[in-house]
Amino acid sequence: MYKKIIIGLLFTFIYIQSYSQKVEITPQYGYQIGAKYNYYGGFIKLAGSDQYGVTLNIKMNSDIEAEFVWVQQNSVVSVKDVILYPIETDISDITINHFQIGGIYLFDDNRVIPFFGMSIGWSTFSPDDKSFSSNTKFTIGLTGGFKYFFTKNIGIRLQSQLLMPIDWGGIYLGGGGSGVTVG
């Protein structure tokens, strides 16, 4: 079993080396802003925290790169409810994994390369407290920033990324008057 894994990793390494001018692997670290969901009588809040991950880009042509992104955020969920929790209370630590597949458009081909991209994927929310269940949401993303290369193969990527998990509420068509509700 271990021989197969080692041989697979070796072939992957050889493949990446042979096409190294077309593949970028970028470790990333940053800060992810939290979110607050208000409801009648209180709110649920996801605290902002640091994040880390990896971005894999494959050059499709001189202007476009396919992109796979994995980002993990470790945060805390808190709640304030008029009846149940009259003061803001931490209810669980949570691990959020975002997986995105998309593309970026490169605006230039010099040492400083601005880019803009879009992606789709999923986000998995896994609370540490097992009395709460994990949840997976469809996610769309927008990213923009620039790459700066110190040498031909070494550079830095600075970006801003907006990841938007979608909570499908459904569509309701009512009779006796007309109306469409999306929630």
N, C-alpha and C positions, 0 to 999 in steps of 0.2 A: 504494500500500500504506500509506504513512504517513498519507495523507489519511483512509483508512478508520479507522485506529487513533485519530487525533485526533478524528474525528467520533464514534466510539464512546465515547471518554473524555468528550467534551463532553456527550453524551446521558446517560451514567452520572452525571456531576456534576449535571446538571439534574434527573435523576430523584431522586438523593439529596437535593438541596436542596429539591425539592418535597415530599418526605416526611421531612424532617429531624426532625420530632417523633417519628417512628416508628423511626428507624435510629440506632444508636450504633456508632461506629468507635473502638476503644480500642487504641492501641499499648501493648505490654506489655514489661516487662523484669523479670527476677527471677533466682532461683537455683534450679537443679534438683539435687536430691540424687542421688548416684550409686547404683550397684547392684553387688552382688558375688554371683557364681554359684560356689558350692563344688562340687567334684567330688572323687572319691577321688584323692588325691595332689596336690591343689592348688586353685587358684581362678582365675577370670577376673574382672577388675574394670573397671567403667566409672566413671571419676572424676566427681564432682560438678562442676558448672561453671555459668556464667551462661547465660541463655537470653533470647531476644527473640522477638517475634512480633506478631500482630494478632488482635484479636477483633472480629467483626462480629455485632451483635445486632439483631434485627428484632422489634419489639413485636407480639405476636399479640393480646393483650388486656391488661387492667390488671395481671394477675398473672403472665403467662407471656411469655417471650421466646425465639424461636428463636435459635440461636447457631452460628456457624462460627468455629473457632479454628485458627490456624496458629502453631506454636511451633518455633523452631530452637535446638538445643543443639550447641555444638562442644566435644568432650571428648576424652579419651584412654582407650584400652583397654590394660590391662596384664594380665600373666599371671604366675603363680607355679606351677611344676610341679616336683615332687620330682625328676624325671628330666631334663626338657628345660630348664627355667629354674629352678634352685634358689634364685635370689633374684628378687624382684618386678621384672619388666622391662616397659617400655612397648613395645607391639608396633605400634601405629598410632594416629594421630589419627583421629577419627571425627566425622561430621556426622549428627545425628539430626533429622529433620523429622517433627513430629506434625501430623496433620490430623484435626480432630474436628468432628462435626456433632451437635448436641443441643439441649437446652433448659434454661432456668433458671426457677425459680419465685421471684418477688419477694414478700417477706413484708410489705412496707409501701410506702407511696407518699409519703414525706416527703423531707427532704433526705438522711437516712441510710436506705439501703434494703438490708437483709440479703437474701441470696439463697442458693439451693442448686440445683445442677444435675447432670445426667448427660449423657453423650455417648458416641458410638461413632465409630470412624474407623480410621485406619491410621497406622503409624509406619514410616519408612524409615531404615534404618541404613546409612550409606555410609562405609566406611573410606577414608582417603586413600591407604593402601598398596594398590595395585591387585592385589596377589597375593591379597587377600581379596575376596570378592564382597559386593555390597550385598544387603540382605535387607529385606523388607517384612512387617510383622506386623499383624494385626487388633488394635485397641486399644480398650479401654473406659475411660471417665474419669468421675471425680466431682469436683465443684468446689463451693466454698462461700466466702462472704465478704460484703463489703458495698460499696455504692457510696455516695459522699458527693458531693453537688452543691454547689459554691460559688455558682453562679448557675443559671439555668434550663437552660443548655446546656453548662456546663463543670463537670467533676467529676473525681474520682479513684476508681479501682476497686482495692480491696485484696482479694486472694483467695489461697486455697490450692487447689492442683489436684493430683489423683492420677491419673496416666496409667499404665495397666496393659497393656503389650503381652502378647498371649496367644500362647504357643507350644503349638500343638496336638500332643500326643503320641500321640493315638489311643486306642482302646479295644480291649482284648484279652480275649476270652472263652476260658477254657481248659477242656478236658475232663478227665475222670478225677477229679473233685472239682469244686468250683465256685469261681469267683473272677472278679472283675472288676478290672482294673488300668487306671488312668488315669494317663498320664504326660506 
